[in-house]
Amino acid sequence: MAEWDIQKLEEKYRDVWPATFEADPDEKDKFYLNVAFPYPSGAMHVGHGRTYIVPDVVARFWRMQDKNVLFPMAFHVTGTPVIGISKRIAKGDPDTVRLYRDLYQVPEDVLAKFDDPMTIVRYFAGDYERIMRRCGLSIDWRRRFITVDPQYSKYIEWQYAHLKEGEHVVKGVHPVKYCPSCDNPVGDHDLLEGEKAEIMKFTLILFEWQGAKIPCATLRPETIYGVTNLWANPEVMYLRAKVDGEAWVLSREAAYKLEMQDHTIEVTGEVSGAEIVGSTASHPLCGEVPVLPAAFVDPDMGSGLVMSVPAHAPFDYIALRDLQEQGEFTGITPVAIITSKGYGDLPAKDAIERAGITHQLDPRMDEVTREVYGAELLRGTLLPNCGEQAGKPVKQARDDVAALMLEEYGSKVMFEFDTSDVVCRCGGRVYVKILHDQWFLQYSDPAWKAQVHQQIDEMKIVPQEVRAEFDRTVDWLKDWACTRRVGLGTKLPWDTNWIIEPLSDSTLYMAFYTIAHHIKKIEPEKLTPEVFDYIIYGTGNPTTVPRATLDAIRAEFLYWYPYNYRFSAKDLISNHLTFQLFHHRAVMEEDKQPQGMVIFGMGLLNGAKMSSSKGNVVLLDDALNEFGPDTVRMFLVGSAEPWQDFDWRNELVIGAKKQIERFWNTVSEGIAVEENDGREIDGWLISRLQHRIENTTLALQNFQTRQALQEAFFGIEADLKWYRRRLPTIAPGSAAVQELCSAWVRLLAPVVPYTSEELWHQMGHDEPVAFAPWPVADAAKIDEKTELAEEFLARTVEDIESIMRIIQMEPRAVNLYVAPAWKRQVFSIIAGAADPKQAVKLVMADEGLRGKGKEAADAAKQVTKFIHRLPPELVESVAAHGLDEMAVLSAAQEFLQREFNVPVRILQAEGSGEMKADAALPFKPAIVIE
C-alpha cells in the first residue's frame, strides 16, 4: 500500500485537470455558478481560499450529478486601489514595502517594478491563478479576463448606454466619499480603513455668541429644547471665520470639511477654547446657556463644539455630573423634554445607573447611548415644554425641527461619517465632499427599488435569514456616485472625462463570463453596442462581426444564462450583491434574472478577524505548502457551514490532514484484498451506506458543506469502525467493503479531489473521478430491522462500558435482562401518543396492562422518560419493528464476550428473581455486572 503524499498527487494532477473543466453547451442540463472575482492587489490568504473552494465543492458535486457545470473566474483591477499601492511603494512607504516584501513575499526585483500599477495587476493575477490551480479549483480558465481588457470595456460601455437610456444614470449634486490626495471620489473598494463608513446628515444649530455664531452638529435637532450648556475643549485653538459671509467660531477641521461641502470659508482670526469656556451663548428655543469645559470634545467631530442635553444624552449627563461632583456649575439642572416607556424623567441618568457606569471613559458608554437614543426614537414623545412640537413622536419631531432650523433659524446641513477613520488606499484621509457634475446611479428610484424587491422575493437565497438584509439594503440605498476622475477602468461613453468606478463596472460580468472566450478573439473596435444587443437580446443587424459568429456566441449566452447561483461574502450585501440585482433588472430580460445566491461568513485566525494590513493572516500558498491542498480544502469546508464564520487554527488543520490519511489507508486496504463470501454484518454496512449517500446528497443540494462532510467522512468512518469491531477477527475485505469504498471515494471527491482521484484510478477506473457518477441511495438495500438491531446492540455495549467505568472493579460476568413483551406494548402505546403527558392514562386504559396495576403505571413513567431521550425517528422505528431483543443479544453473545472478556448471559427479566431486572425497558436491557 502506497503512502499518502499529497504533494506528489498535486504535481500529478494539477496541470492536467484544467482542460477537463472547459464547459461547452451540450444536451445536458446546465448548472452555472460564479463567485465574486478577486481584486489581485495582494497575496491570497486562507479566507480567500474558502471563498473559492466552497463553490468548487458545489461545482464538482453537480458535475458528478451529470450536470454541465460552468465555474469561471476573472480578475477585478479597476479603480484606484492598485494606483494607491503603486504610489506608496514608489514613495518608499515603509509599511507598504514591508507588507509586500515580508508578508506577501514579493521578490525584490519584482517589487522594484511595482511603481507601475499594471505590473502589480499582472503579477498578482498570475499568482492568484497559480494558487487557484493548486487548490484544484475546477475552473474553465478559457473565460479568464481582467476588467481593463478592451473587450470588457466595450461590454461596460454597452451596459451603461442602456442604463442611461433607462434613466438610471443621472448627473446630480450629492455628498460623496472623497480623497483630496487622489482628487477623486472613492468607494468602499478604494479604502484601507472605514470600508463600512456611512455618510450621516447632521444639522448645524447656530448659537449666538459675542457677535458671532457657534455651530453645533447634531443628529437630534429636536433636543434643542433640553440644551443646558455648550461644551468647548479648552485645549483647542478655534477659528474665527466667515462661513458663507456670516461670522462663525468653529474648529479648523470643521472649516476644512465645510469648505468641501459647498460653503465659502474666509478665516478671520483665532480664539482659544479657554476663552470660550465660562462665557454664554444663546438660541431662541433654549435661551441663554453657559459654555463649559470638556476635554472629550474632539475638534475633528462635527464643528468641534457641542450642545449638551444631559437629560437625554448619557455622555452629557456623566460629564456634567463629574464637574458638579467637583463643586463646579452646580446650578445647572438637566431639562427633561422626552417621555419614553421604561425610563423616568432623566433617561440618560437611568441608563447610566442601571449599567453601573462610574466614569466617562467606560467602553459601555456608546452602547448605553445607542440604547437611550433607540428607545426614544421608537417610543419617545416630546413633553409640553417643547412648544409647538409638544406631543409629537420623536421620529416626527426630529425631521420637523430640522426643517424648522433650516427655514427659520439659519441652520445649515453638515455631512459626516459615522466612523472617525476613513482612509484611502493611497494613504490619504477621506472626507465628505459635495459634487455637482458627478454621475450617479439612481438607486433612490422607487420604481427600480420595487423591481429589485420583487427579484429578492423570487430568488433562492442561502441562508434564508439574509433575505431581510437585502431588502433593508434596497430600502436605504441612495444615489451612488458611479464615476471617478482617475483610476483604471472604462470611460463613461457619453462623458469621457469620467471613468466608471469599480463597484459600478462589476455588476453584470456574470453574463460576460458566458461569452468571454469568444469575445476576447474579436478586435475591440468591432464590438459595437449593436453587437452586444444582438448577443444579449437577439435584436438588430450588426455588420462588424460575421452573423455565424454572433449566432454561435448568442447560443452560448442563451444556454448558460441566467446563472443558477452566485457565491459571495455577507459584507458585500450592502453594495455589490444588491447593485448587481438593480443592474440585472435594468439591463437583462425577465428570464435572465439571477436565480440564487449563497452568502458567506467571515474568516477568523485564532479567534481574531483576518486582516492583511494588520498581518493577521495565513497566506494560502503557505498553507498549501505546509498542509497540502486536500487538507486545506477539507478544513475550510468542514470547519463551518459557508454562511457561518470560520476560525483557522493550525492544530485543527493538522487534524484534517490525519483524517485524510485515515481515509487513504482505509480505502487502500479495502480495495487491495480479495473478497470473501460475505458476512452477516455486511448487510448492515451497506444499509447504513444508503443513508450516508442520501444525507450527503441532501446536504450538498442545500449547500451545507460541513454537514455533507460530517456524513460523508465522519459518518462512514464511524460505521466502518463499528463494522470492524463486529467482525470476529481482522478479516480480509468483502464485496460490501469494496462497494462502500467506491461510493466513499466519490462522496469525498468534491472535497478532497487529489486523494480521491488517485484512489479512483487505483480501483481500475480510467475516467476522472470528477466525472464519475455520484452515488445514488438504493432503497432496496436498506434493511431497517438490521440497522435497528445494531443500534440496540451498540447502545447496550455503551451502557455496559459506562457502568464498568463507574464501578471500577474487575468483572466476573455480565448479565443482560431483556424487558418482557408487555413493556414493549407500553412502549408502543406511549410512542404513538399524541400527548405524552397522558402516558399513564393511556397505558391504564388497556385492560391487560391495567391488571398489572402499579407495575404498569411505573413502567409507563419510566418508558416516557426514556423515549424523551431518544431521537424521534429511532422511537418510531422501535415501535414499528418490534425488535426481538433476546434473539439479537443471543446472536451477538460471542461478540459481547469477546468485547468484555467475561461470560455474558442473556436472560428474561420477568421471573428472573433479580431485583435490578425490573429496570429493563424496551431497547434498554437491565445490566447486572458480577
N, C-alpha and C positions, 0 to 999 in steps of 0.2 A: 504494500500500500504506500503510494507516494505521499510525502509530507506536503501539507498545505503551504504554499508560498504565494501570497497574493501579489507580490511584486513581479514574479515571473508570469503570473496569469495576466496581469495588467499589460506587460510587454507583449504577450502572445496575442491578445485580442483587441487592445485599444485602437490600433491603427487599421484593423481590417473590418471593424464594426460599422463605421460611419456610412459606407456605401450601401449597407443593407437597410439603412433607415431613410433612404431617399424615397419619399412618398409621392406617387403619381396617381391621378384619378383612375379608378378601375370599377368593376361591378360590385365591389363590397360597399357596405355602409361605412361612411367616414366618421372619424372622431377627431376633431380639430381642437387642440388645446394650446394655449400660449401663456406666457408669463411675462411680467414686467421686464423689459430689456434693461440691462445694466448700463450705468454710466462709468465707462472704464477710465477713471482718473486715479485709481489706486489699486492695490492688490486685493484679491478676493479673500474674505475671511469665512469662517465656518457658518456664519449667519447667511452669507450669500449661498453657501453650499446647500443649506436646507431649502432656500428659495427655489433652486433649480432641480434638486434631487427629488423632492416630493412630486412635482409634476411628472418627472421622468418615471417614477414608480407607477403613477396612474397611466401614463402613456404606454408603458410596457404591459401593464395589466390588460388594457383594452386591445392592444395588438394581439395578445395571446387569445383574446376573445373573438378573434377573426375580424376585427375592425381594421379599416385602412386608416392608420393614425398619422396625423401630421403634428410634429413638435418642432417649430422653427426657433431661430434665435437671431438677434441683431444687436447693435450697439448704439447707444444714445450719447451723442457728443455735442449737441447743440447748446447754445447759451454761453455763459461767461465763466462757469466754474473752472474749466481747464485753462482758460486765459488767465484767471486769477492765480492759479497754481504756477503757471509758467512765469508770471511776473514776479511772484515771491521767490521762486528759485533763481531767476535772473538777478534779483537784488541780493541773493545770498541769505535770505531769511533763515536763521539757524534752526527754528522749529520745523519749518517745511523741509529743509535739506535733511535734517535728522530723520523725519518721518519717512521720506522716500528712500534714503540711503540705508537706514538701520532697520526700520520696521518692514517696509515694502521690498527691501533687498534689491533695489535697482542698481545695476553695476555702475561704477563711477564714470566709465566712458559714455554710457547711455545717459546718465543723469546730467552730464555736461551739455547735452543737446536738448534738455527739457525746457530751454528758454523758448522753444518753438512749440506752440500748443498741439499742432498736428503730430509732432514726434511723440508726445505723451499719449495721444489718442491711439496712434498706430501701435505703440509698444504695449499698452495695457489691453487693447482689443485683441491683439495676438496672444497675450498672456492669458486672458480670460478664456479664449477658445482652447488653448492648450490644456488648461486646467479642467475645463468642462469635458474635454475628451478623456482626460484621465479619470474623471468621475464616472465615465461610462454613460454619459447622457445620450439618449437615442435621438439626437437632433438631425434634422435634414439641413446640413451645412450649405447646400447649394443656394439656399434662400438668404444667407447672411448678407447684411448691408450695414452701413453706418449712416447716421441721419444727416451727414453733409454730402452724401453721394448726390451728384447732379440729377440722377434719375429719381431719387426720392424727393428732392426739392421740387421737381416738376409735379409730382403727385401732391405735395403740400400746396403748391400754387393752385392746382385744380380744386382741392378741398376748400381753400379759402375763398376762391371765386364763388363757390356755391354758398358758403356761409354768408358772404356779403350780399349775394343775390337774395338770400332768405332774410336779410336784415338782421342777422345775428351778430355782425361785426359793425360797430358804430364808433365814431370819433366823439370823445366827450371830455368832461372835466371831472377828475376823480382823484382821491388820495391813493398813493401807491407806495410800496416799499422802494426806497431809492438809495443808491450808493453814490455819494458825491465823488469818491475816488475814481469810480468807473464812469461817472456821469451818465448813469443808466438806471432804469427801473430794474428791480431784481425780484425773482420768485423764490420759492422755498428751496429749489434745487441749487440756487446760487449762493446759499448761505452756509457758513461754517457753524454759526450758532443762531438760535432763535428761529428754527425752521417752522415752528408752530405758532409764532407770534401773530396775533390778530391786531388789526387796526381798530382802535376804540375812539369813539366820538365824545369828546369832553366839552362841557360848556364852561366858558371863562366868565365867572361872575365878578363884576368890577366894583371894588370898594373905593370910596373917596378917601384920599389920604394926602393931606398937605398940598392941595392944588394939583395932585396927580391921581392916577388910578392904580390900585393894586389888583391884578387879576388873580383869581383863584380857580384852578381847574377842578371840575367835579363831574362825576357820572351821575350824581344825585342832586340836581338843582332844587328839587322840592324841599331839601333840608335847609334852605336859606332861612326859613322861619325859626330854626333852632340854633343858629350860629351864636355862640357866646364870646368868641375871640378869634383872632387870626394867629397863625404860627409863623415865625420867621427864624431862620438859622443865624445866630449872632456871628458865626464864623465865616459867613459868606459875604462877598462883596457883590451887591446887586447893581444892575444897570439902571440909570435913568435914560429913557428913550422915548422918542415919538413913534408910536405904533399907529400907522395909517393917519398920522398927523395929530394924534392925541397923546398927551404926556402919561407915560406908564412907568411903574417900577417893577422889574422882573429880573430873573436870573439871566446870566449871559447865555446859558444853554437854551433857555426858553426863547430868547430873542432869535437865536440861530434857527431853531425849529420853526418858529412862526414866519421867518423870512422865506423858508422853503414852502410855506403854505399860503402863498399869495398875499402876504402882508408886507407893507413897506416899513422898514426899521431904520430909524436915524438915532444913533446913540448920542446923548447929550451930556452924560456925566455918570457918576457912580455914587452909591450910598451904601454904607455898611449895614449888615443885618443888625449890628449892635445899636445903630442909630434908630432903626425902625422899631426895635423892641422897646416897650414902655409907652409908645405913642398910641393913638386911637385911630380907627378907621370906621367908616360907616356905609350902610346900604339902606335904602328906604324900607326894605322888607324885614330888617332885623335891628335897625337903629345903630347907635354908636357902640363899638366893641373895642377892647384893648388888643394890642399885639403882644403876644407872649413869646418867650424864647423856647426854641426846640431844636436840639442838635440832630433829631431824627429827620428833620426836613431836608430832603435831597434836592439840590438845585437842578438836578437833571430830570426831575419828575414834575410834569405839569409846568407851572410858572415859577416854581421854586418858592412859592408862598402858599400857605394852606389855610382854608377856613375850617374852624373847629366846631363840631356838633357833638359834644360829649355825651348827650343823652342817647345817641343812636350810633355813634362810631366808636368801637372799642379802643382804637389807638388814641383817639382824642380823650376819651374818658380816663384811661390809665395815665396818660401824660399829664392831664390836669390834676388828677389825684396825687401824683408824685410831687408836683410843685406845691400843692396845698399842704401835703404832709410835712413839707419843709417850712411851712408858715407863710408861703407866698400866694398872692392872688386868691385869698380865702373868700373874697366877696363874690366870686363867680359861681353861679349855680347852673347846672345843666337844665336846659329847657326841653321838656318833652313835647313833641309835635306829632307823634305817630302812635296809635294803639294797634297792637298786634297780638293775636292769640298765643298764649304760652309765655308772655312777658309782662312785667309790671310797667310802672311809669318810665323806668330807665332801662330799656333793653340792653344797652351796652354794659351797664353795671351788672345786670342779672347774668349775662353770658360770661363775663369775666369771673364773677364769683362762683358760678357753677363749675367752671373749668379749673378753679383754684389757681388762677394766674396771678402772680405777685409782681411782675415787672414787665416793662415794655419789650424786652428782648426775648421773651418766651416764644419759641418757634410755633406755638399753637395760636398766636395772635391772628395770623392770616386765616386760619380755619374758623376761629370764633367770629371774625369779621364777615366771612362768607355766610356763616350760619345766620347772623342777625340780618344782614342785607337780604339774604334769600327769603327769610321768613317775612320780612316787611314787604318785600316786593310781591310775594304771593298772597299774603293775608292782611297786610297793613292798610290802615285808613288814617287820613290826616285829621287831626284834632281841631276843635273850634278856634284855637289861636292862630290858625293858618289862613285867616282872611277868606277870600273867595275860593280857596282850594279846600276848605274845611269839608270833611265828609267824603272826599274823593278817595278811591283806592290809590295806593302809592304808585302803581304802574301807570295809571292815567295822569296823576298829578305830576309825575316826573316829566312826561312829554309836554304837558300843558305849561308847566313852569319854565321849561327850556325854551318853548316858543315865546312865552311872555318876556323872558330875559332878553332874547334876541330882538324882539319888536319894540320894547318899551324902556329897557334899562341898559342898552348899549353893549350887551354881552356879545362875545364872538365865539366861534367854534374853534377848538384846537384838537388835532388828531395826535394820538399817542399809541405806542404799542402796549399790549397788556403784559409784556415782559421787558426787563431792562436791557438785556444784552442781545442785540441783533447785529450780527457781523457777517459781512460779505466774504466770499471765498478769496477775494483779493486781500483780505485782512482789514479793510476799512469799515468804519461804523455805518450802519444803515439807519436812515431816518424816514419819516413820513413826508412825502412831497406831493403837492397838488400839481398835476399835469393837465395842460389844456389841449394839446394837439395829439394826445395819446389815443391809440386804437384799443377798443375794448370788446371782448366777447360779452354779449348782453345776457349773462346768466340770470339777471334780475327779471327777465321777461316772464310774466305769469303763464302765458300760453306754452312757452318752451318748458318751464318747470312742470306744468301739468303733464306734458308728454313723457317726461323723464319719470315722474311719479308712477305713471301707468306702466312704463317699462320695468321699473323696480318691482311692481306688483306681479308682473308676468314672469319674471326671471326666477331661476333657481339660484338661491344664494346660500352658501355654506360658510359658517354656521348661520342658522336662521335668525338668531338674535341681532346680527349686524344689519339686517334689513332696515331696522328703525334708524340706524346711524346714517345709512344712505339717504333716507327720507329727510332727516334733520339737516344733512349737508345741503340737499337741494333747496330746502326752505331758507336757510340763511345765506346761501351763495349770493354775492353781489356781482356787479360787473367786474370782469377780470382783465387787467392790462395784458394784452396778448402780444405786444411788440416791444422791442428794445432798439436802442441806437447802435449798440456794439455787441459783439459776440459772434459765435459761429451759428450758422443756420440759414434758413430760406428767407429771402427778401419778400416783403409783402408785395404781391404782384401789381397792385394799383398805386402803391406809395413806397417806392424802393428805398426811401431814406430810412425805412424801418425794417427790422429783422424779427421774424416770428419767434417768440420766446420758447424755451424748451418744453414746458408743460403743455403749451398750446400746439406744438407740432408733433406731439406723441399721443394723439387721441384716436387715430384711425389706422395706425400702422399694422394692426392685426389683419386688416384686409389686404394691405400691401404684401404681407408675407405670402399670400396665396399666389401672387404673380411675380414676386421679386426676381426669381431666377430667369424669367423670360424678359422682364423689363430691363434688367441690367445689360442685356445684349443689344439694346436699341439705343442709338445715339440720342442724347438728351434733347437736342433741338427738334427731334421728330416726335417727342412726347407732348403733343399739344393737348389742351383741355379736351378737345374733341376725341382724342384717343382714349382718355380715361372715361369720358362719357359713354363711349361705345363699350368699353370693357365692363364698367360697373352697371350701366343702365341698358345697354343694347340699343342706344339711340344714335342718330347722326350717321354721317358717311365720311369718316376721316380718310385722308389720302396719303398721309405721310408714312404710314405703315401698311404693308400688304394686308388685304382683308383676311386671307387664310391665317396669317399670323395672329391677327386680332381675334379671330373666331376661336383659335386654339387657346389663347390667353383668357378670353371670356369664359370658355368652357371650364377651365381650371378654377377660375374665381367662383363660378356658379356651383361647382362640385363641392368646394371646401366651405364656402361661406353661407350662413354665419358661423362664427366659432361656437363650439359646444361649451367650453369653459375657459375662463381666464383666472390665473392664479396671481395673487399679489398680496402685499402686506397691509395690515389694517391701518397703518399711518397714512396710506395713500387714498383712503376713502374720502378724506376731506378735500382732495384735489383731483389727482389723475383719474382714479377709478370712476368718480362721478362725472368728471369732464367728458370722458370717452362716451358715457351714456348720452350726454347732451349732443355730442357731435354725431353719434350714430343716428339719433333721431332727426337731426338737421340734414344729414347728407345721404344716409343709406335708406333704401326702400324698406317697407314694412316687414318683409320676410327676411331681411338681412340684419335684424337687430340681435344683439348679444343674447345668448340663451342661458348662461350661467356664470357664476363667479365663486371662487373659493378664496377665503380671506385668511392670511397667515398671522400668527402671533409673532412676537419679537424674540430675539436671541439674547441670552444671558451667558456670561462667562463667570463661573464660580459664584453665581448669585447676583452679579452686577451687570448692568446694561452694557452691551458691547459698544465700543466707540473707537474708531480708528484714530481720530485726532488725539484721544487720550491714551492710546496704546493698549487699551483693554480689549485685545482681540487675539484669536489664534488664526494665523493665516491658513487658508485652505490647502495651499501647496505643502506647507509644513505638516499639516495633519495627514495628508495623503502619504507623505514620505514616511512618517512615523508609524501610522496605523494601517495604511493601505486603503484603497477606495471602497471596498466592500464593507470594511469596518466603519468607516466614516458614514457611509450610506445607512448601514443598519442602525447606528446610534442615532443619527438625525431623524430617521423615520420612526424609530421606536421610543424615543425619549418623551414625546408628547404628541398629541394629535396636531395636525397642521395649524389649526386656529388657536392653539394654546402656545404660551411662551415656552421655549425650551432652554435648558441650562447645560452648557458644555462643561463637563468635568472629566479630566483625563482618566481618573480612576474608573469612572463608569464606561468610558470609551474602551479601556483595556478589557473590561468585562464583555463588551460586544465582540471584541476580537476573539476571546476564548470561546464564545458561543458559536462563532462561525467555524472555528477549528473543530468543535464537537460535531457540528453538522457535517463537515467534510469527512471526519473519521467514521461517523456512524454510517453515512451513505456509502463510503468506500468499502467498508466491511460488509454492508448489506447486499451490495451488488456483486461482490467478488467471490462469493461462495456458491456452491451448488445447492439447489433446492432440495428440501427433504419432502416427506409425504404430507406434511402439514400437521398442525396440532389444533386442539380444540380452541385454544385461546386465539388462534389466527382470525377466527370469525369476529371476535370482539374487536381486534385491532382494525380490521377492515371496516367494521361498522362505525367505530369511532372516527376513522378517517373521513367518512362521508360527511359527518358533522363539521369536521375541521375545514373541509373543502367548502361546504355551504356557508359557514360563518366567515371564512376569509373572503370569499367572493362577495358576500353582502357588505362586509366592512369596506372593501375597496370600491364597491359601487357607491358607497356613501362617503368616500374619501377619508375614512377612518384608518389611516395607515398604521397607527400604533396598535389599534385593536386587531387589524389584519395580522400584524407580526405576532401579537400575543397568541393568536390561533395557529398561524402557520409555522411558527417556530416553537414557542414555549408549550403550546398545547400538544403538538405532535411529539415533542421531546418528552413530555410528561407521560403521554400514552405509551411510548416506547419503553420508558423506564419501568412502568408497571408490567408491560408485556414481558420484558426480560426477567423481571422479578418472579413472574408466574411460571417461567419455564423451569423444568426440573434440574437442568444443568445449563451451562453456557453452550448453547446448541448452535449448529450451523443455520444459515439463513433459510428462509422459506419463500414460497410464492407470495405470501402475504407481505413479507418484509420488502421484497423486490417491488411489489405493486405500490407499497407505501413510499418507497424511495423515489420511484418515478414521479408520483404525484408531489412529493415533498420538494423535490428539486424544482419542479415547475411553479409550485406555490411561492417559493422563495426567489425565483428568478427575477422578478421586478425589483427586489430589494438588494440582493447580492448577485448581480449578473455575472461577474467574472467567475466566482466559485461555481455557480450553477451551470454556466456554460461548459466548464471543464468536466464536471460530473456528468452532464448530459451526453457529452461525447464519449466519456468512459462507458456509458451504458449502451453505446453502439449506434447512437443517432448521428446522422450527418448534418441535418438542418440545424441552424442556430436555435438555441432554446428560446430566444426572443420571439420566434415564430412558431414554437411548438403549441399544440392545443392546450388551452387552460383546462385543468381537471374539472370534471363535472360530477357532482354528487349523484350516486346511483341509489335510489330509494330501495331497490330490490336487495341491496347489500346491507341495509340497516336492520339489525336484529336487536330490538328494544329490550327483549327479555334477557338476552345475554349481557347487554350493557347494564341492565338493572342489577343482574346477579353480581357482576364485577364491582359495581358501585357499592353494593351491600357488603361484599367481601372486603373491599378496600377500607370502608368506614369501620368495619369490625376490627380489622388489623390496626387501624389508627387508634381506636378506643383501647385495645389491649396494650399498645405501646404507651399510651398516656397513663394508664393505670400502673404499668411497670415502672415508669419514671417516678411516679408518686410514692409507691411503696418501697422502692429501693431495697429489694431483697431478691435472693436467688430463688426463682420459682421452681416448683417440682412438677406442676401440671397446670393446664388451663382448661376450665370447664365453661362451655358456652351453652346457655339455656335459651331455647327458642320459644317465643311467645305463642300461646295457644290460638287456635282458629278464631275463638270468639273475640279476642283482642284485634285480630285482623278485620273483623266485622266492625268493631268500634272505629278503627282507623278509617275504613271506607265511608262510614256514616259521617264522621267529622270532616273528612276530606271533601265530601260533596255538599257540605252545609253552606247555605248562603250566608248565614250569620254564625261565626264560630262561637259567639257568646252563648248561643243556645245549645252548645255541645252536650252538656249533661242531660238536658231535657230531651234532646233528640235520641240520645242513646237509651234513656229510660223509657222512651215511647215504644221501643222494640220489646215485644212480650218475652222473648227468650233471654234477652240481656237484662230485662227488669228483674228476672228471677235471681240474678246474681247479686242484687242489692247493692250494698256499699262498694263491693269489689268492682262492679261495673262503673259506678259513679266515679270512684278514684281513678280507674283506668281512663275514663273519658277526660278527666282533668290532665292526667299525665300525657296522654296522646295529643291533646290540644297544645300543650306547651312544646312538645316535640315537633309537631307539624309547623309551628311558628318559626322554628329554627332551620327548617328545610327549604330549599328552593321550590317555588310553586310547581315547576314542571316535574320535579322529582316526586313531589307528593301525588301529583296526578298520575304519574307512571306507576308508582307503588300501588295506588288504589285500583288502577286499571288492570294490572297484570297479575295480581295475586301471587306474588313470588313464593315458591316453595323453599323457604329458608333452610329447612332441615336438609333438603336434597343438595342445595348449593353448598352449605357448610360441609356436609359429608363428602361431597365430591372434591372439596378443597382441603380435606383433612391433612393429607400428606404435605401440601404446601404450607399449611399453618404450622405443622410440627417442624418442618424444615426452617421456617421463619423464626420460631421461638425456641427451637432446640429442646422442647419438652413435649410430653404427651398432651394432645388436645382431644378432649371428649366433647361430642355434640349431643346434647340432651334436650328432652322436652321440659319446659319449665313447669308445666302443670303436672302435679302429682310427684314432683321430684323430691319433695321434703326439704329442699334448700330454701331458706328464708329469703335470700337475696334474689332468688329466681322470680319472685313476684314482680321485680322491677323490669322484667323482659317486656319489650314493646315490639310491635311490628317494625322491621328494618333496624332494630336495635336490640340484639340479644343481651341478656344479662351475662356479665362476665365475672367468674369467680376464679381467682388465682390461688393455688395452693402453694 
